[in-house]
Amino acid sequence: MIKKTFRSSKNKNYRDNLPFFVEEKRSRFLQGIPNVDFKDSELLKKFATEQGKILPRRICGTSSKQQRQIKRSIRRARIVGLMR
């Protein structure tokens, strides 16, 4: 969904009144999944890079609660040996 908003400013610059578009971020991977489980390694691989780093929420589009669940699950999966 794209929101159309207008900037308001005290400057009378022509750019201030131009519309700009802000796209809402939504998690494309967690649609319909209430809890993230560490045993689901295929889902967790989508939130990690090839080097094994956890992607930040600004890139994934997850909420802070979902990002904490992802972080916890990836770390547990690494300990158990399901992920690198």
N, C-alpha and C positions, 0 to 999 in steps of 0.2 A: 504494500500500500504506500502510495506517495502522498505526502502532505504538501500542500501549497501554502507557504507562509510569506509574509512581507516583512521586510526589515523596517524598523522605525528608529530614526536617529535625529539628533538635533541638527546635524549637517544637512544642507540642502544640496546633496550630491545626487545626480541622476541614478547612480548605482544603488542608492539606498532604497528606492521605491521599486526596484526590479524584483520579481518573484524568484525565489530559489527553491529547489526541491530537496527535501530531506527524506531519505528512505528509512523506514523503521527496520531495525534489525530483529530478526527472529532466528531461533536456532533451527536450522534445516534438518539436523540429525535427531533432535529430541522430540519430534512431533509425536505425541501420544505415549511417551514413555515416562511414567511417574517417577521411577527411581532408577538410578544407574547402578548396575551390578558389576563387580570386578571380574566376574567370570565371563562376561560378554566381551571378549577381546576384539571382535570385529568392529563393534561400536566404538570402543575406546581407541582403536587405531585411527579413526577419523578425527580425533581430537589431539593427535600427536603428530609431530613431523617424522621424517624418515630417520633423523638422528635420535628420536625418542623424546624430544622436548615437548612439553605440554603447550598447546596453542593458547594465547590469551583470549579473554572473553570479548575483547573489542573486535577480534577477527572471527571468532566462532559465532558471536551473536547470542550467547547464552546469558541467562540471568546470573546473579551472584550466587544464588542457592545452587543452581545447576552446575556452575563452575566449581564450587566446593565439592559437590558429589563426584564430578569428573576427576578432579585432582586426587581425591581420596581413593577412588577406584583405580586410577592408573598406578598410583603408588603401591597399592595392595597387589595389583596384578604383576608389577615388577618384582615384588618380594616373593610371590608364589612361583614366578617364572613363566607366566603366561605372556608377558610382554618384555621387550628390551627397554 
